[in-house]
Every structure is written in C-alpha cells, then in structure tokens.
Amino acid sequence: MVMKKILYILALAWLVCCVAGCEKEVKNYDGREGVYFYVQYGAEWGDTTIWANQSFTPVEFVKSTGDYHDVKLRVMTTGRIKEYDRTFRVVVDKDSTTAVEGVNYDPFDEFQVVKAGSHYADLVIRLKRDESIQIEERVLTLKLEPTDDFEIGINWWGEVPGLWSSTGGNDFDVSMHKITMNDFLVRPTRWIPAIDYAPGQTEGGLWGAFTRKKYDLICEKFNLTYDDFASEVTMPNAKRTMIANYFVDYLQELYDKGTPVLEEDGRAMWFMGVSWKSIVGQPWIPAE
C-alpha cells in the first residue's frame, strides 16, 4: 500500500511537471506577431552569435567597385511561426531621409514576405553610386509599418547580455533602420608622394598629385579598390612602380596623339617619366 502511494505521488508529480512544461512552452509563444529590424555586423573575428544589432548601416562607395551596392537588412518576427507566407511593410521615412529615389537608391517593393515556416526575411536595398555623395553624405531611413499579418514586434532595443554593444548605442527604435552612404575620397596611405599639392605647384614624385580622376583610372586599369592602397602588403613598392610604368606608356601615347587625359583643372595627367611638366591649376594648351 505504501509503495502504491509512493508510485501515485511520483506519477502526480510527473503530471504536474508536464503541465508546467506545457504552460511554459505556450508562454514562450505568447505575445503579438510582429516584426523588427535585426541587422548585425562587426569585426571579422566575431560572428552573428556575438555581433550587436545595429541601428544603422554605413556604406562607403570608395571601398567598393561598380556603380551599385546591395545592402541586406534582416527583419525578424515575434510570436508563433506560421506554415504560410505572411506580409510585412517597409516604407521610407521621409522626415529623416535625404537620399533621392532613383538617384541614390533603386525603388523597392514596400510589401515584403516572410516565407512559411520562417521567423525572418532579408530585405535587399540597392544603393547607387552618384556624384552627389562625393560632396555630402546621404541618408535613407526605412520604417516598418503594421499589416494584417504583423504589428510592430519590438519598439525599442536595449543591451542584450552576450552581444557586443551597438555602434551608436544600445538604446534605439528597432522599427526603423538608417542607411548612410557617401563616396568621400581622401589620398590613400600608399599614394606616392604623400603630398597635397596647392595650385601653382609642380607635380613630382612617382605618381604625382592625388586626384580622383587619376585614382579612378588606376582602379579601372588594375581592378583595385581603396583598400588595396592601404598597406605595403597590398600595395608594395614593386606594384607602385609597375603602375607608374604602365601609365607613363599609356599617357604618353595619348599625349603624342594630341589627345591627353586631362584632369578636372584641364592639365594633362602626370606620372614621373612622361615628357611634359604639370603645374596644378594650369591647363594643357595644344600645340599650334
């Protein structure tokens, strides 16, 4: 009889645990079905298990090649996972956006889909290289809006144990995400000579004065990016000399034909070894 009671008590305890477990499982799915931005990035020695959720994504076109840059933004869901497709909406927040549609970014479909059985979707925004971002940074702010399928899942982010701190601080609105874009260009580390020339100065050194047009031409001919000019590992002296030798032949041939490559101020583009002298701000004058 005593043994029977013990078995009964153990069975009852097991049943209580099962019920408690079920309640806990249900509570894990409690809450509204919503969406929020969860965009992670960080140092290469980390990964998505420790990278922070970021409030903005910076894009520097100078570090990439081509006229486009695709930005992938992850949108996470809250609530139960469904076995059918669901739609969420993302719009441009015009009050905080300075980027121009069609100029700085391609139009995109406001209504995006979370696939059946999934708890996230990746939104891809295509940015466009344009002269406007060479002189000022442009901002594209995206904002999630409620739909029949989703509300706003989380309004405000905060510090999360185990994750790195966000670049702009841990407290931000995760119903919005900001993309900043620029194409600012400064003389890279391995440009030779390391001199900023003023108008009236004569160019010298291996590559002469740093200009955007000359930099773009080097990148085009040798398939380089800005990072390739960053260190002696990626731009050793032998490579700098090879580039100079190539452009001496290339520019000299065009110059001899009377069709030199001209800088923005009208002077003939210069590298050490060409047959002409180049003075910053002094345009090339064709021979009579």
C-alpha angles and dihedrals in degrees: 000000000000090000090050090054091049091051090048092051092048091049091049091049090050090050092050090051091050092050091047089049091051091049090050091049091051091048090054086065096042118118136059124308104249147143136238138170117265107177115167132189137140146135116341092244089065132063142199091288091069107015114112127246102251130215094210142022118219118209121192110188091194088073094054138058127230132039097277138057122191117213117200115207120188118218115196128201132223126208128031124349110241131213093226136062117274131196130226128180130228123183138178113262098225095191093065101029124098097166116104121229112241091017105056100014140014120249114262137196110267091209114069131179134237103204123233112278093016132113097200146032131205116228114202119205118189114215122199129220109236136165090244092073092054089075104027137022116246125209130210114190119192124200131195117228129195121261135180088271102041142031123192101290100198124011101187133031126210142172112314118200111241095023126098119250117270117254095241096036131286098264112081144122109270093193085076135051128189126212117196120195135186140154098207114160128198128174106282124234098255097047110123122243100032092215133120106217123217124211110282095029120121116237119245142158126067100301101018124216118359112245132164092238092054092045092050091049092051090049091048096049096043100030093240135155131207091265090061088068093051104090146010088254093063096029109032121179092257090058092049089053092048091052091049093049091050093051094045089060094040097047095040092055092052092044092052089053090054093249105101123175104256129210121225091269091053099254120131113263110256140209127167107275102038118120099243138070119237124208118188110248095014112112123223113256117208117236115258 
